[in-house]
């Protein structure tokens, strides 16, 4: 009997090229699948039961409620934008998050917006996709926001001030409940202002590091008395120099009125060690390891790992020499960037490289396979989205109208608050809000205060200040680092 044994060698280049093509095809198929699921909402208004539509798609796709609602609303907006709708049908460019960003921007338009205005938006959006690079959700909505303000100035408001008004923390609460009927698991939820939470996190993290425990184990040990808190847990607080105290807590954002008061009490009880970071931007260290001031500055500037789509906090990231130290790259803030260990390894293995844009804060990533991507600024001065609570009703048309109604109401009220804070009359502002509340049948949740808020520092928001001026480099701002005992 003759036996033949076939041996396989390592895959050739054709195999890897096929795998790479499958990867690219898979990315496109994801958007095509979204189109197959939600595309029908772009072509006709529907009076069917909205809640049942959502439930049906959730059952068919096994996706979450938030994703399904966002997909329905994003595609439904294409009904108003026929050119963009046709482009999406032909090329399948836009994923659900980008369509949602467009929808949330355009819902501020009044219900009687003329067809000519919709055509202007349609042309503007279609023109953004002439190239191969797909803009980010923020980039897609930046210019339409300006056009909305030109059509209806009454909904043009300062997004940073709105974020401040909406940032007030709720009263602390603590809840316990059983997770299942067997009693095998149970849960606890603690809600408090951001400053208190930052202090708690510092205490738990310090105990976990000292006792070599996980965060959950450390929290349980502290609450049950099995261990004692560390002597001096460190809390990092960033605050603009020479301004009244509105501070940034890494992982929790800018302090509002309530969390600011808690922070003031903390700093009175525990005087901070103040480190001036004003000169750090241009500093240099002779060796490889950055000085503590420099490391703090870089982490505050970056906010998270700077790899596209990675949200690991900069405090838990490594600091990468963009130009390797061994190749002459200096230990300077301009050459140091926060990277989590995984993405640091990708860069060290030369599978990717990145180039920062000093004006926008964006970072262009170049990959060894010839592709590229852009990561946006997530640092203290970077953009963040203020979540909003959607208002759902029974039909798609009714839902969209209700959400647009609420969005326009809040935008008009915030615009009145902006005018008052710029030197307007308080009574006129309150009267205007009262008239809008009566007109829209809604209640504005924020009462304008009588004091001067001009000292408030710049804040990160869901879009940078919409101006044609050059965006300032974050290094031009004067930052202080407070390291305090919680």
C-alpha positions as CSV (number, residue, x, y, z in Angstrom):
1,X,0.0,0.0,0.0
2,X,1.3,3.4,-1.0
3,X,0.7,6.3,1.4
4,X,1.1,9.9,0.2
5,X,1.4,12.7,2.7
6,X,0.7,16.2,1.7
7,X,2.5,19.0,3.6
8,X,1.4,22.6,3.9
9,X,3.9,25.4,4.0
10,X,3.3,28.9,5.4
11,X,0.6,31.0,3.7
12,X,1.8,33.1,0.8
13,X,1.2,36.8,0.0
14,X,-1.9,35.9,-1.8
15,X,-3.4,34.4,1.3
16,X,-2.8,37.6,3.4
17,X,-4.0,39.8,0.6
18,X,-7.3,37.8,0.6
19,X,-7.6,38.1,4.3
20,X,-7.1,41.9,4.1
21,X,-9.7,42.2,1.4
22,X,-12.1,40.2,3.6
23,X,-11.5,42.7,6.4
24,X,-12.3,45.7,4.1
25,X,-15.4,43.9,2.7
26,X,-16.5,43.2,6.3
27,X,-16.3,46.9,7.2
28,X,-18.5,47.8,4.2
29,X,-20.9,45.0,5.0
30,X,-21.5,46.4,8.4
31,X,-22.9,49.7,6.9
32,X,-24.7,47.7,4.2
33,X,-26.4,45.7,6.9
34,X,-27.5,48.8,8.7
35,X,-28.9,50.1,5.4
36,X,-30.9,46.8,5.0
37,X,-32.3,47.1,8.5
38,X,-33.1,50.8,8.6
39,X,-33.1,52.0,4.9
40,X,-36.9,51.7,4.5
41,X,-37.4,54.6,7.0
42,X,-35.5,57.0,4.6
43,X,-38.1,56.6,1.8
44,X,-41.5,57.2,3.3
45,X,-43.1,58.6,6.4
46,X,-44.6,56.0,8.6
47,X,-47.6,56.1,10.9
48,X,-47.1,52.7,12.4
49,X,-46.5,52.1,16.1
50,X,-43.0,53.4,16.8
51,X,-42.5,51.3,19.9
52,X,-43.5,48.1,18.0
53,X,-41.1,49.0,15.2
54,X,-38.3,49.4,17.7
55,X,-39.2,46.1,19.5
56,X,-39.4,44.2,16.2
57,X,-36.0,45.3,15.0
58,X,-34.5,44.6,18.5
59,X,-35.8,41.0,18.3
60,X,-34.6,40.5,14.7
61,X,-31.1,42.0,15.2
62,X,-30.4,41.3,18.9
63,X,-29.2,44.9,19.1
64,X,-29.9,47.3,22.0
65,X,-32.8,49.7,22.1
66,X,-30.6,52.8,21.9
67,X,-28.9,51.6,18.7
68,X,-32.2,50.7,17.1
69,X,-33.8,54.1,18.0
70,X,-30.8,55.9,16.7
71,X,-30.8,54.0,13.5
72,X,-34.5,54.6,12.8
73,X,-34.2,58.4,13.5
74,X,-30.9,58.7,11.5
75,X,-32.3,57.1,8.4
76,X,-35.7,58.9,8.7
77,X,-33.8,62.2,8.5
78,X,-32.7,61.2,5.0
79,X,-36.3,61.6,3.8
80,X,-35.6,65.4,4.1
81,X,-32.3,65.1,2.2
82,X,-33.0,63.3,-1.1
83,X,-29.5,63.8,-2.6
84,X,-27.8,62.4,0.5
85,X,-30.4,59.6,0.6
86,X,-29.5,58.6,-3.0
87,X,-25.8,58.8,-2.3
88,X,-26.3,56.5,0.7
89,X,-28.2,54.1,-1.4
90,X,-25.5,54.0,-4.0
91,X,-22.3,54.0,-1.9
92,X,-23.4,53.0,1.7
93,X,-21.0,55.6,3.2
94,X,-22.7,56.7,6.5
95,X,-23.0,54.5,9.5
96,X,-25.6,55.0,12.2
97,X,-23.6,57.3,14.5
98,X,-22.9,59.7,11.6
99,X,-26.5,59.7,10.5
100,X,-27.6,60.3,14.1
101,X,-25.2,63.3,14.3
102,X,-26.8,64.8,11.2
103,X,-30.3,64.2,12.6
104,X,-29.6,65.8,16.0
105,X,-28.2,68.9,14.3
106,X,-31.1,69.4,11.8
107,X,-33.9,68.8,14.3
108,X,-33.4,72.4,15.5
109,X,-34.9,73.7,12.3
110,X,-38.4,75.0,12.5
111,X,-41.3,72.7,11.2
112,X,-42.0,75.2,8.4
113,X,-38.5,75.2,7.0
114,X,-38.9,75.8,3.2
115,X,-37.7,73.3,0.7
116,X,-35.0,75.6,-0.5
117,X,-33.4,75.5,2.9
118,X,-33.4,71.8,3.0
119,X,-31.8,71.8,-0.4
120,X,-28.9,73.9,1.0
121,X,-28.3,71.4,3.7
122,X,-28.6,68.6,1.3
123,X,-25.9,70.1,-1.0
124,X,-23.7,70.9,1.9
125,X,-23.7,67.4,3.3
126,X,-23.3,65.7,-0.1
127,X,-20.3,67.9,-0.8
128,X,-18.5,66.5,2.2
129,X,-18.2,63.0,0.8
130,X,-16.4,63.8,-2.5
131,X,-13.1,62.3,-1.1
132,X,-12.3,58.9,0.1
133,X,-11.8,59.8,3.8
134,X,-15.0,59.7,5.8
135,X,-15.4,62.7,8.1
136,X,-16.0,62.2,11.8
137,X,-19.5,62.8,13.3
138,X,-18.3,66.1,14.7
139,X,-16.8,67.2,11.4
140,X,-20.0,66.2,9.5
141,X,-22.2,68.4,11.7
142,X,-20.0,71.5,12.2
143,X,-21.0,73.4,9.0
144,X,-24.7,72.4,9.2
145,X,-24.8,73.9,12.7
146,X,-23.7,77.2,11.4
147,X,-26.3,77.0,8.6
148,X,-29.0,76.3,11.2
149,X,-28.1,79.5,13.0
150,X,-28.3,81.5,9.8
151,X,-31.8,80.2,9.1
152,X,-33.1,80.7,12.7
153,X,-30.9,82.8,15.0
154,X,-33.2,82.1,17.9
155,X,-31.8,78.6,18.3
156,X,-28.2,79.7,18.1
157,X,-26.8,79.2,21.6
158,X,-23.4,78.8,23.3
159,X,-22.8,75.1,23.6
160,X,-20.2,75.5,26.4
161,X,-22.7,77.6,28.5
162,X,-25.4,75.0,27.9
163,X,-23.1,72.3,29.1
164,X,-22.5,74.3,32.2
165,X,-26.2,74.7,32.9
166,X,-26.9,71.0,32.3
167,X,-24.0,69.9,34.4
168,X,-25.6,70.4,37.8
169,X,-25.4,67.2,39.8
170,X,-28.4,65.5,41.4
171,X,-28.7,64.9,45.1
172,X,-26.6,61.9,46.4
173,X,-28.5,58.6,46.4
174,X,-27.7,55.0,47.5
175,X,-29.7,52.0,46.4
176,X,-29.4,48.3,47.2
177,X,-31.4,45.5,45.4
178,X,-31.2,41.8,44.7
179,X,-30.0,40.8,41.3
180,X,-32.1,37.6,41.0
181,X,-34.8,35.6,42.7
182,X,-32.3,33.1,44.2
183,X,-30.4,35.8,46.2
184,X,-27.1,34.7,44.6
185,X,-26.2,38.2,43.6
186,X,-27.1,41.7,44.6
187,X,-26.3,45.3,43.5
188,X,-25.5,48.7,45.0
189,X,-25.7,52.0,43.1
190,X,-24.2,55.2,44.6
191,X,-24.9,58.5,42.9
192,X,-23.1,61.7,43.9
193,X,-21.5,64.9,42.5
194,X,-18.4,64.5,40.4
195,X,-16.0,65.9,43.0
196,X,-17.2,63.4,45.6
197,X,-16.9,60.5,43.2
198,X,-13.4,61.6,42.2
199,X,-12.4,61.5,45.9
200,X,-14.0,58.1,46.3
201,X,-12.2,56.8,43.3
202,X,-8.9,58.1,44.6
203,X,-9.4,56.4,47.9
204,X,-10.4,53.1,46.4
205,X,-7.6,53.2,43.8
206,X,-5.1,54.0,46.5
207,X,-6.3,51.1,48.7
208,X,-6.2,48.7,45.8
209,X,-2.7,49.7,44.9
210,X,-1.4,49.5,48.5
211,X,-3.2,46.2,49.3
212,X,-2.7,44.7,45.8
213,X,-6.4,44.2,45.3
214,X,-8.8,44.7,42.5
215,X,-11.0,47.9,42.6
216,X,-14.1,46.0,43.5
217,X,-12.3,44.0,46.2
218,X,-10.7,47.2,47.6
219,X,-14.1,49.0,47.7
220,X,-15.7,46.1,49.6
221,X,-12.8,45.9,52.0
222,X,-13.1,49.6,52.8
223,X,-16.9,49.6,53.2
224,X,-16.9,46.5,55.4
225,X,-13.9,47.7,57.5
226,X,-11.7,44.8,56.5
227,X,-9.0,47.4,55.6
228,X,-8.3,51.0,56.4
229,X,-7.9,53.8,53.8
230,X,-4.4,54.8,52.7
231,X,-2.9,57.8,54.5
232,X,-2.8,60.1,51.5
233,X,-4.7,59.1,48.4
234,X,-3.8,61.5,45.6
235,X,-6.5,63.4,43.6
236,X,-5.5,65.3,40.5
237,X,-7.3,68.5,39.8
238,X,-6.7,70.8,36.8
239,X,-7.7,74.5,36.9
240,X,-7.0,77.5,34.7
241,X,-4.6,79.9,36.3
242,X,-5.8,83.3,37.4
243,X,-9.5,82.5,37.2
244,X,-12.2,81.7,39.7
245,X,-12.3,78.0,40.6
246,X,-13.9,75.9,38.0
247,X,-11.8,72.8,37.7
248,X,-11.4,69.7,35.6
249,X,-11.4,66.2,37.3
250,X,-9.9,63.5,35.0
251,X,-12.6,61.0,34.2
252,X,-15.4,63.2,35.5
253,X,-15.1,66.5,33.6
254,X,-15.6,70.1,34.7
255,X,-17.0,70.9,38.1
256,X,-20.4,72.5,38.3
257,X,-21.9,74.5,41.1
258,X,-22.5,71.5,43.5
259,X,-19.3,69.6,42.8
260,X,-17.3,72.9,42.9
261,X,-18.6,73.6,46.4
262,X,-17.6,70.1,47.5
263,X,-14.1,70.7,46.0
264,X,-13.8,74.0,47.8
265,X,-14.5,72.3,51.2
266,X,-12.0,69.6,50.3
267,X,-9.2,72.1,49.5
268,X,-9.9,74.0,52.8
269,X,-9.6,70.9,54.8
270,X,-6.6,69.5,52.8
271,X,-4.5,72.4,51.4
272,X,-3.2,71.3,48.0
273,X,0.3,70.9,46.7
274,X,0.2,73.3,43.8
275,X,2.2,72.6,40.7
276,X,2.4,75.3,38.0
277,X,2.3,73.7,34.6
278,X,2.6,77.0,32.7
279,X,6.2,76.4,31.6
280,X,5.9,72.7,31.0
281,X,4.8,72.9,27.4
282,X,8.2,74.0,26.3
283,X,10.2,72.0,28.8
284,X,12.7,69.2,28.1
285,X,14.1,66.4,30.1
286,X,17.6,65.2,29.3
287,X,16.8,61.5,30.0
288,X,14.1,59.1,28.8
289,X,11.6,59.3,31.7
290,X,9.5,62.5,31.8
291,X,9.3,64.6,35.0
292,X,6.1,64.2,37.0
293,X,5.0,67.7,35.9
294,X,5.5,66.8,32.2
295,X,3.6,63.5,32.6
296,X,0.7,65.3,34.2
297,X,0.6,67.9,31.5
298,X,0.6,65.3,28.7
299,X,-2.2,63.2,30.3
300,X,-4.3,66.3,30.8
301,X,-3.8,67.4,27.2
302,X,-4.6,64.0,25.7
303,X,-7.4,62.9,28.1
304,X,-7.4,59.3,26.7
305,X,-5.3,57.0,24.7
306,X,-4.8,58.8,21.4
307,X,-5.4,55.8,19.2
308,X,-8.6,56.2,17.1
309,X,-11.6,54.9,19.0
310,X,-9.7,54.0,22.2
311,X,-11.2,55.6,25.4
312,X,-8.8,54.2,28.0
313,X,-8.1,57.1,30.4
314,X,-4.7,58.8,30.0
315,X,-4.0,58.2,33.7
316,X,-3.8,54.5,33.0
317,X,-1.8,54.8,29.7
318,X,1.9,54.7,29.0
319,X,3.6,57.8,27.6
320,X,5.0,57.1,24.1
321,X,7.9,59.0,22.5
322,X,6.4,59.6,19.1
323,X,9.9,59.9,17.6
324,X,11.7,57.1,19.5
325,X,14.1,58.3,22.1
326,X,16.8,56.1,20.6
327,X,16.3,57.8,17.2
328,X,16.8,61.2,18.7
329,X,13.3,62.0,19.8
330,X,13.4,64.3,22.8
331,X,11.5,63.9,26.1
332,X,9.2,66.8,25.6
333,X,5.5,67.3,25.8
334,X,5.4,67.8,22.0
335,X,7.0,64.3,21.5
336,X,5.0,62.5,24.3
337,X,1.5,61.1,23.8
338,X,-0.7,58.8,25.9
339,X,-1.1,55.3,24.5
340,X,-2.5,52.3,26.3
341,X,-0.2,49.3,26.4
342,X,-1.9,47.5,23.5
343,X,-1.7,50.4,21.1
344,X,1.7,51.4,22.3
345,X,2.8,47.9,21.2
346,X,1.3,48.4,17.8
347,X,3.3,51.6,17.4
348,X,6.5,50.1,18.8
349,X,6.2,47.1,16.3
350,X,6.1,49.7,13.5
351,X,2.7,48.5,12.4
352,X,1.4,52.1,12.7
353,X,2.7,55.7,13.2
354,X,1.0,58.9,14.0
355,X,1.3,62.6,13.1
356,X,-0.4,65.2,15.4
357,X,-2.0,68.4,14.0
358,X,-0.9,71.2,16.3
359,X,-3.9,73.4,15.3
360,X,-6.9,71.1,15.6
361,X,-5.6,68.6,18.1
362,X,-6.4,65.7,15.8
363,X,-3.9,63.0,15.2
364,X,-3.5,61.2,11.8
365,X,-2.6,57.5,12.1
366,X,-0.8,55.8,9.2
367,X,-0.9,52.0,9.1
368,X,1.5,49.6,7.5
369,X,-1.2,48.2,5.1
370,X,-1.5,51.7,3.5
371,X,-4.7,52.7,5.3
372,X,-5.1,55.7,7.7
373,X,-7.4,57.1,10.3
374,X,-7.9,60.2,12.4
375,X,-8.3,60.4,16.2
376,X,-9.8,63.6,17.6
377,X,-8.8,65.6,20.6
378,X,-10.2,64.1,23.9
379,X,-8.2,66.2,26.3
380,X,-9.4,68.9,28.7
381,X,-9.9,71.3,25.8
382,X,-11.2,68.6,23.5
383,X,-14.8,67.9,22.5
384,X,-17.3,65.8,24.4
385,X,-20.9,65.1,23.8
386,X,-23.5,66.2,26.2
387,X,-26.0,63.4,26.4
388,X,-29.6,64.3,26.0
389,X,-32.6,62.3,27.0
390,X,-34.7,61.5,23.9
391,X,-38.5,61.8,24.1
392,X,-40.3,58.9,22.5
393,X,-43.9,58.6,21.4
394,X,-45.9,56.0,19.6
395,X,-45.2,56.8,15.9
396,X,-42.0,57.7,14.0
397,X,-43.4,61.0,12.7
398,X,-44.8,61.9,16.2
399,X,-41.5,60.9,17.8
400,X,-39.4,63.1,15.5
401,X,-41.8,66.0,15.8
402,X,-41.7,65.7,19.6
403,X,-38.0,65.6,19.8
404,X,-37.6,68.5,17.4
405,X,-40.2,70.5,19.4
406,X,-38.2,69.9,22.7
407,X,-34.9,70.6,21.0
408,X,-36.1,74.0,19.6
409,X,-37.6,75.0,22.9
410,X,-34.4,74.3,24.8
411,X,-32.2,76.0,22.1
412,X,-34.4,79.1,22.3
413,X,-34.2,79.3,26.1
414,X,-30.5,78.8,26.1
415,X,-30.1,81.6,23.5
416,X,-32.0,83.9,25.8
417,X,-29.8,82.9,28.7
418,X,-26.7,83.7,26.6
419,X,-28.1,87.1,25.7
420,X,-28.7,87.9,29.4
421,X,-25.2,86.7,30.5
422,X,-23.7,88.9,27.8
423,X,-25.2,92.0,29.6
424,X,-28.9,91.7,28.9
425,X,-31.8,92.3,31.3
426,X,-32.6,89.5,33.7
427,X,-36.3,90.3,33.9
428,X,-36.6,90.3,30.1
429,X,-34.8,86.9,30.0
430,X,-37.2,85.4,32.6
431,X,-40.2,86.9,30.8
432,X,-39.0,85.5,27.5
433,X,-38.5,82.0,29.0
434,X,-42.0,82.2,30.5
435,X,-43.4,83.0,27.1
436,X,-41.6,80.1,25.5
437,X,-42.8,77.7,28.2
438,X,-46.3,78.8,27.5
439,X,-45.9,78.6,23.7
440,X,-44.2,75.2,23.7
441,X,-46.0,73.6,26.7
442,X,-42.6,72.7,28.3
443,X,-40.6,73.7,31.3
444,X,-37.0,75.0,31.1
445,X,-35.0,73.3,33.8
446,X,-32.4,76.0,34.3
447,X,-33.0,79.4,35.9
448,X,-30.5,82.2,34.8
449,X,-28.6,83.6,37.8
450,X,-28.1,87.3,38.4
451,X,-24.4,87.2,39.0
452,X,-21.7,87.8,36.3
453,X,-20.4,84.6,34.8
454,X,-17.8,86.1,32.5
455,X,-15.0,84.6,34.6
456,X,-16.0,81.0,33.7
457,X,-13.1,79.2,31.9
458,X,-13.4,77.6,28.5
459,X,-14.9,74.1,28.7
460,X,-14.8,71.0,26.5
461,X,-18.1,70.6,24.6
462,X,-19.5,68.5,21.8
463,X,-17.9,70.9,19.3
464,X,-15.1,73.5,19.5
465,X,-16.2,77.2,19.4
466,X,-17.6,77.7,15.9
467,X,-15.3,80.4,14.6
468,X,-13.2,81.0,11.6
469,X,-10.4,82.0,13.8
470,X,-7.5,79.7,14.3
471,X,-8.2,77.1,17.0
472,X,-5.8,77.8,20.0
473,X,-3.2,75.2,20.8
474,X,-4.0,73.7,24.3
475,X,-0.4,74.4,25.3
476,X,-1.2,78.2,25.1
477,X,-3.5,77.8,28.1
478,X,-2.1,78.2,31.6
479,X,-2.9,75.1,33.6
480,X,-2.4,74.3,37.3
481,X,-2.2,70.9,38.7
482,X,-3.5,70.4,42.3
483,X,-2.5,67.2,43.9
484,X,-4.5,66.9,47.1
485,X,-5.3,64.4,49.8
486,X,-8.8,63.2,49.6
